[in-house]
C-alpha cells in the first residue's frame, strides 16, 4: 500500500470512528487546534450530514419517538451501516430493517412499518419518469385488440401491505398541528404509492384492485385481469370493474405504455 493510500485509509478510519482509530499522529500540531480537534471537525461533519439525511427521510419516525431516541438510533445505524455511496440518496435504505432489530421494536412494532412507509415515499418520489398514456391513446385501440392488451406501469408505482393504520399516523404526525392518533391494527391492508408530477400520493387498495394491479404489473393481459376479477364479482359485472380500474389507473398517471 502506498503512503498516500495508507494516509487515506487512516483518515477514513478517524472520520468513521475516532474512538476506535489510532491517534492521528500524521496531523500537523502546528495549526490553531490540537490534531485530535482538527480531525474531530471532519468526523462531526460526517455524522451530522448523515443525521440530517435520515431526519429528512424519516421525519414521522423522528416525531413519533422524539429527538433523543431518534438520534441515538441514527448514531447506532451510522455505526452499523456507514455510508458506502457517492450519493446519500440510498443511505437510509436499510433503516427500517435496522429498526426491526432494535429493542424498541418489541414495544412499538408499528415503527418499522412507519419507516418502511416513509422510505417508500422517498423512493417513489425519486423514481424515473416516463411518458403517460392518454385517453386519446386508449380511445384509438381497436376493440378486437383489448383481450390481449398489456400495459407498462409508471416506474414510481409501489404497493405496500401493512398491519397498522400507518398512513393515517403519518398524516397526523406530519400535519402543522399534530394531534394524538390512535394506532389501529389493520391486517394485510394494501396501499398504493406513486408520484404524480412532483407530488407523492398514496391511497388504499381494495382486495380486487390489489390483485388486478398485481396481475397488470406481472405482465397480465386485460383478459387475464377480467379472469382474475371473477373471483370477486359476478361474471356480468367483471368487464365494468376491469374498465373502471383501467380508467382510474389512467387518470392517476399509472399507465405509461401499451405493450404488444
Secondary structure as GFF3:
##gff-version 3
##sequence-region A 1 260
A	DSSP	alpha_helix	3	16	.	.	.	ID=ss1
A	DSSP	alpha_helix	35	57	.	.	.	ID=ss2
A	DSSP	alpha_helix	59	65	.	.	.	ID=ss3
A	DSSP	alpha_helix	67	80	.	.	.	ID=ss4
A	DSSP	three_ten_helix	91	94	.	.	.	ID=ss5
A	DSSP	alpha_helix	95	100	.	.	.	ID=ss6
A	DSSP	alpha_helix	104	107	.	.	.	ID=ss7
A	DSSP	alpha_helix	110	125	.	.	.	ID=ss8
A	DSSP	alpha_helix	135	139	.	.	.	ID=ss9
A	DSSP	three_ten_helix	143	148	.	.	.	ID=ss10
A	DSSP	beta_strand	150	153	.	.	.	ID=ss11
A	DSSP	beta_strand	158	164	.	.	.	ID=ss12
A	DSSP	alpha_helix	166	174	.	.	.	ID=ss13
A	DSSP	beta_strand	185	196	.	.	.	ID=ss14
A	DSSP	beta_strand	199	205	.	.	.	ID=ss15
A	DSSP	alpha_helix	207	217	.	.	.	ID=ss16
A	DSSP	alpha_helix	222	229	.	.	.	ID=ss17
A	DSSP	alpha_helix	235	251	.	.	.	ID=ss18
A	DSSP	beta_strand	255	259	.	.	.	ID=ss19
###
